[in-house]
């Protein structure tokens, strides 16, 4: 069943037809006018109340359809989650950085929702999977301690805004690395605002006159872009503490609870548990909760390679990213010209979006498969994908991981 899905025009989204979101929705509906002056940030596919998807032929929300058709969910999903689709599939098109943030565990989310229901609006966790569609930049996970130490040596402008006793504690062998990083990050996020702004200004002036090697070493292009979008923001210092990662198309990261991250630019497929629970602390005009974030974060050190989340090959046409949560998994399907492919039967409802190519998608009635086509597939049903001659079909399928 074809879906009509909600577009979110958040300020950080790519503009007009530069946005993958805009490209997909205009391909699916050629009569749609794309406004070149408007950001097209996210396409939401699912039952989330802030942007529920509608079944086109029935004029019904997915949630309304499920209320009358429990078989569409499947007994395993119904037993674990009830009569619902417990995940939200998205396409993101990022022009400027999203906030420095993390998502709470399920238990912590319940506590935050109980104490601060206006700020944390639901009691669910929000693990996320991001799969790059284009070159995708992100900050994710704290760097190894020795890298942070080197940046403190190379960037005196940063060291000058931090308490000397915190910096000197790096030499204390009796303090473990996670405690050191926590103290350092807390002191950064609670630093005097004017000192933060002056330090950034001085560093940018210095780097402007440095050679390309020093500029690359000290992440000048990243710092420059963050400062342009969020001038004077404490989050501009984040790349010296958090890994700067560039994903190529098809690479993915899994954002488990309490893992610090910020998307910087690019287009991706994202899937998550149905929740709005985000704890923020920089690079945002939204509410920030620094004390909560500092206490909840995972302060283990990671390398970029540690953070890549690799899929498993299921057959020659599809691979699956299966995170360690029951809420969701994501499958990428690719079918070449001259071939036809029956999707694997899943005991879960599915949401499928075609991201490139053209041809036919058929369960009981054939539909024209084109970029931007979004389908809801009932549990235990198959979809047949048949590309046109000299084309292909690539699609992403979200399912429950139960």
ABEGO torsion letter per residue (X at the ends): XBBBBBBBBBAABBBEAABAAAAAAAAABAABBBBAABBBABBBBEABAABBBBBAAAGBBAAAAAAABAAAAEAAAAAAAEBBBABBBBBBBBABBBBBBBBBBAAAAAAAAAABAAABABABBBBBBBBBABBBBBBBEBBBAAAAAAAAAABAAAAAABBAAAAAAAABAABBAAAAAAAAAAAAAABBAAAAAAAAAAAAAAAAABBAAAAAAAGAAAAAAAAAABBGBAAAAAAAABBBBBBBBGBBBBBBBGBBBBBABEBBBBBBBBBABBBBAEGBABBBBAAAAAAABBABBBBAAAABBBBBBABAABBBBBBABAABBBBBBBBBBGBBBBBBBBBBBBBBBBABEBEBBBBABBBBBBBGBBBBBBBGBBBBBBBBBGBBBBBBBBBBBX
